[in-house]
């Protein structure tokens, strides 16, 4: 869809199977169901302007620009409806021009596909142009990905950028010559005129490129495929020396059951002539560097004995590596850059109530920094820091609608599993509560290769506001705790993962925190799977089950993923057919005792809505209590104010009814 055709509109349809009372949503559901007030902030290279993306009613978004000298307020220049096009991000290519990304889920035949497209526009909204290459009637396929900017060419300011995009071959017709090349290419594209120059020819099997931040491609990732076109379980990385066009082998990363092994390149430092990346040693992930001068010298840059390092900290238009981040009880950051280390220390003193800070963007000279800061009881706000004046100014808060509410503190805890292993997690109690004999929600995270962390989270905060204690367990199968904790992943090791989650509920009862007659389990994605599987494994532990976009049958999900994965890779993820039989809640509907409420978007690209439909059908066939709410036009995230408000309100009412509150 052409950017000029974007219109502000909202549409959401709810299909309900079962009986849910329709009523005006509660005030709490409206406040917590509203999306973040800021989707993204970016600063111009000269540091004189900000561009801000904010949500509009429903699922839409508006892009606005504001001058830093105060001469203009937020001036809207572009709107997207979110139905189907969604404005995801924008960034400045020059001081007066922006590049933005759209995401669209559209139907081709009977299936839904996600498309991305890039376009550019002036800072007043004029001269909108599609940067992604257009298909034509001779194209022998459709590129779902519209490409992405991998280098803003530092401080050149000429409006050009390096884009990687997938090239589709074209057929020969009449006097036209066929385009036979296929694969990922890199082009230098002028974001104003759309003039294009090939920098890297299309290559089949290439998964991505990394530049040095100054317009030179230094790293290439290849992912071999089988004769059937299925991706193998590894990435081969190659590099170039300075001034050379020859590709040399760098490293290989293998993937097994969701866990990567090997050095994963992430960013090149052209001055030091090294590439930074994450790698594991002794079961822990740390930051390493490899020299790109031909010596292949590998050095440990940073590691922690108690946690996996999960992020490089980068800043500026060149993506300069300045630190590393990890999570113990709370997220922590180590800064490698001395001036920024001093700045981080000063910032923590200036914002003692918002210990979670991160870099968002920077001017070309890095004299002006866009920051984000938040905490468990503070959804957060964006700030602008001016190094010259040493002034910190607030840009916008994330959730102003919650300002008048007392939010719940999030406490890191641990509890014993049945085998004595201490399982970490987070406990959130209702504000003002004595923490005794409460209605309780156990809220396992999705993934399963993910983890919960200490911060503001709208879902547990909503339940705490409504009077529930909330436990978020980082069960075995979660990331961030090393290889031994990850085990075989939450699918193959589902018995351990679900066992830990259920043991968390039992611990809440033993501690006197949970009223055993009023304890529910709620989950999203894999968390929804865990909620349902808990209902099959221990039918009487939880008195109500809410699952959002859940996996319900391993073989069904395996079938959804098989087009891009080898049988061996799928075996590493899901295990054997015996594992699928034992671990799929849809196959054990007869065991359920607690009522079940399901939510799912009909355009979910992660977990098909067919999984919830299957679960509802099986439960209904077994004579069990089940309700299914389907959201039309929405995907896995249900990124829509109306849908999320509806979900929270229905879930709360369902729990209160089921647990006789």
Helices and strands as residue ranges (DSSP letters): G 3-5, E 14-17, H 27-33, E 40-43, E 49-55, E 61-67, E 75-80, E 86-92, E 97-108, E 111-122, E 129-130, E 148-151, E 160-167, E 183-190, E 196-203, E 206-211, E 217-222, E 234-239, E 248-256, E 259-261, E 264-269, E 274-281, E 284-291, E 298-302, E 309-315, E 320-327, E 331-335, H 338-350, E 356-362, E 368-374, E 381-386, E 391-397, G 400-402, E 410-416, E 422-428, E 438-442, H 458-465, E 469-473, H 483-486, H 494-510, E 514-524, H 526-537, E 544-548, H 554-561, G 562-564, H 567-574, H 577-583, G 585-591, E 595-601, H 609-621, E 626-631, H 641-658
